[in-house]
Amino acid sequence: MTQPESHPDLTQLMEAAIAEGVFPGGALLVRVRGQTAHLSFHGRISLEPPGGPVDARTCFDLASLTKVLATAPLVLLSIQRGRLALDEPVHRFLEGYAGQGREAITLRMLLDHSGGLPAWRPFYQEVASTAGGAWLATFKGQEAVRRMAAAEAPEALPGSRALYSDLGFILLDWILEQINGRPSDVQFSERLAGPLSLRSLFFVDLKSPDKAARARKGGAFAATERCPWRRRTLIGEVHDDNTYAMGGVSGQAGLFGTIENVATLAEAWLDSLLHSEGFF
């Protein structure tokens, strides 16, 4: 197999960022027409505790890439199977999702962030203050965050503007579970990661210690930060606070993966776009 070329400018930028403390380590991959043009690994997986070097096995918390790598394709696959339609209103799937303009919000609006919903809310704080924090990373925490997200009224007329919103993807995750009868991490594994042989692209379900242990087995995780309220360095545990309160699996965050598996799924998106637009 032809080895990818090294591009000094890209390497120098990554190394400079590490030296300046922007991040402790990272991976960089560039593909052109299906061929790897650049692949390099830099720095270490964590500073506290001291971690080993970043390499091809390093799994990163993919944060909001979850929206485009997991939730959006699962919605599209459900549309393909006739279980959803882009312009169906959300209230058809979530009972009681009505009032204050909610009736006008469609699945399309949630996907393109035009539903008028707030960008973010610190739902985790209420979950953390309930029952002495016993609901955190449990099914009760998941249900509480979903209910709070559904209770938020649009801040703008649905369809009138685009405002990036985590809340819309919390609702999409809930809808996917309702119509398919399985959690989104299971759907992702069965419908995307499995068929594409993406063994290093997955969720860490904190609601189930056994599932979380299996997901983490054999993986080297890059740390995200020293969390001020969890009071620990987050390694192999979702960084997003609301997703953590929900147990690590949601529509807006929670996916982990290696650089090469991320690139493979991103390439599937590009292939679909290019073929549909008639470029080939």
Buried (B, 14 or more C-beta within 10 A) or exposed (E): EEEBEEBEEBBEEBBEBBEEEEBBBBBBBBBEEEEBEBBBBBBBBBBEEEBEEBEEBBBBBBBBBBBBBBBBBBBBBBBEEEBBEBEBBBBEBBEEBEEEBBEBBBBBBBBBBBBBBBEBBEBBEBBBEBEEEEBBBBEBBBBBBBEBBBEBEBBBEBBEEEBEBBBBBBBBBBBBBEBBEBBBBBBBBEBBBEEBEBEBBBBBBBBBEEBBEEBBEEBBBBBBEEBEEBEEBBBBBBBBBBBBBBBBBBBBBBBBBBBBBBBBBBBBEEEEEEEEEEEE
